[in-house]
Amino acid sequence: VNDLESAWRAGKQFGYPLMVKSKRLAYDGRGNAVAKSEEELSSAITALGGFDRGLYVEKWAPFVKELAVIVVRGRDKSILCYPVVETIHKENICHIVKAPAAVPWKISELATDVAHKAVSSLEGAGIFAVELFWTNNGQILLNEVAPRPHNSGHHTIESCYTSQFEQHMRAVVGLPLGDPSMKTPAAIMYNLLGEAEGERGFYLAHQLIGKALSIPGATVHWYDKPEMRQQRKMGHITIVGSSMGLVESRLNSLLKEDSSDCQFKTVLPRIGIIMGSDSDLPVMKDAAKILTMFSVPHEVRIVSAHRTPDLMFSYASSAHERGIEIIIAGAGGAAHLPGMVAARTPLPVIGVPVRASALDGLDSLLSIVQMPRGVPVATVAINNATNAGLLAVRMLGFGDADLRARMQQYMEDMRDDVLTKAEKLQKDGWESYLNH
């Protein structure tokens, strides 16, 4: 747009709100202005320095989330994409980055495909940051491409096998590209933006850094800029952990004004133990005992498939977002709870048939194991919540060397216990053994 008349024509064609942008020196929130109506158009243009700056307008994108993909291209034109992240902005400046983005798999694949095609159409080797909009009608729109290491990729220093900075160097000098995948389940990056001018701003930033250093999984990056200005990027904090729920809770604790060290050490449950009634607790407590023995954080809840179906659906649907990795569900009689929960969560579900007053628990067992194809439930023996707990530990141990070692020790202790009993029986004879 070269004059107010062309801007008005664009407003009539695209509607409002309308995004007005500067062609030059537009970064970190600068060079963007939103006109919510035709009356606001002239003030938005003035705020950007007028038409001499070189202005253009964009139709407003009704996005659900802002996404980004860091893409690297080597000198041989080979291309690799990092996992899709969600970016949250504050006054048009990147404020928080969540990796990976909590979006449906199809959206993640589409975003990666758009980013790959965008970079394929450009020249050059190195890192490209592709910023995207996920719209309310399920589209992925290309917002912009930054041909450089980018805020949306800072988390890769701690969270990925190859950081964006190392990757950039590899690409530019022609070395093989590194693995862009994440080495931690979740990461969140928080930009340290200047909260005040001068010394006051430095003081506030250093206060936050001091608290961040007590957070498990947190790393502080301070850029050592000599001058503090309002909203200037002065550094960032990255927190990595076993789930997005965990790293978000630690960031939220950090940002609370009354936060203390003890809040940062909050451990979120990794296993959810649920049952339809408190009458199942005498059985399900054995799973909790096993998890306590192995120091696995867990929660125990009453969630009835029949009496509180809304609670059951809510629990099952939100469990993975809260950091739960496995659900152990105990039920008796019709025993619908494990299967209904498995139908609403992507997490593995272990069913525990609980012996009821009728049919000696066989009805519970058959109800749980007779799940339709596509809705799996791992099932243990009637009333054997101990094995459910042990199975959950083994599943977690796949990615946890300490748990694997502790499980190996548990198995060796069981073996030694049996050998001790066998030796005693052989030495004392069966009558003496029974009498003792």
Secondary structure as GFF3:
##gff-version 3
##sequence-region A 1 436
A	DSSP	alpha_helix	4	14	.	.	.	ID=ss1
A	DSSP	beta_strand	18	22	.	.	.	ID=ss2
A	DSSP	beta_strand	32	35	.	.	.	ID=ss3
A	DSSP	alpha_helix	38	47	.	.	.	ID=ss4
A	DSSP	three_ten_helix	51	53	.	.	.	ID=ss5
A	DSSP	beta_strand	55	59	.	.	.	ID=ss6
A	DSSP	beta_strand	63	73	.	.	.	ID=ss7
A	DSSP	beta_strand	79	81	.	.	.	ID=ss8
A	DSSP	beta_strand	85	90	.	.	.	ID=ss9
A	DSSP	beta_strand	93	99	.	.	.	ID=ss10
A	DSSP	alpha_helix	105	120	.	.	.	ID=ss11
A	DSSP	beta_strand	126	135	.	.	.	ID=ss12
A	DSSP	beta_strand	140	146	.	.	.	ID=ss13
A	DSSP	three_ten_helix	151	153	.	.	.	ID=ss14
A	DSSP	alpha_helix	156	159	.	.	.	ID=ss15
A	DSSP	alpha_helix	164	173	.	.	.	ID=ss16
A	DSSP	beta_strand	186	193	.	.	.	ID=ss17
A	DSSP	alpha_helix	198	212	.	.	.	ID=ss18
A	DSSP	beta_strand	218	222	.	.	.	ID=ss19
A	DSSP	beta_strand	233	241	.	.	.	ID=ss20
A	DSSP	alpha_helix	244	255	.	.	.	ID=ss21
A	DSSP	alpha_helix	261	264	.	.	.	ID=ss22
A	DSSP	beta_strand	271	275	.	.	.	ID=ss23
A	DSSP	three_ten_helix	278	280	.	.	.	ID=ss24
A	DSSP	alpha_helix	281	293	.	.	.	ID=ss25
A	DSSP	beta_strand	298	302	.	.	.	ID=ss26
A	DSSP	alpha_helix	309	318	.	.	.	ID=ss27
A	DSSP	beta_strand	326	332	.	.	.	ID=ss28
A	DSSP	alpha_helix	337	342	.	.	.	ID=ss29
A	DSSP	beta_strand	349	354	.	.	.	ID=ss30
A	DSSP	three_ten_helix	359	361	.	.	.	ID=ss31
A	DSSP	alpha_helix	362	369	.	.	.	ID=ss32
A	DSSP	beta_strand	378	379	.	.	.	ID=ss33
A	DSSP	alpha_helix	385	397	.	.	.	ID=ss34
A	DSSP	alpha_helix	401	428	.	.	.	ID=ss35
A	DSSP	alpha_helix	430	435	.	.	.	ID=ss36
###
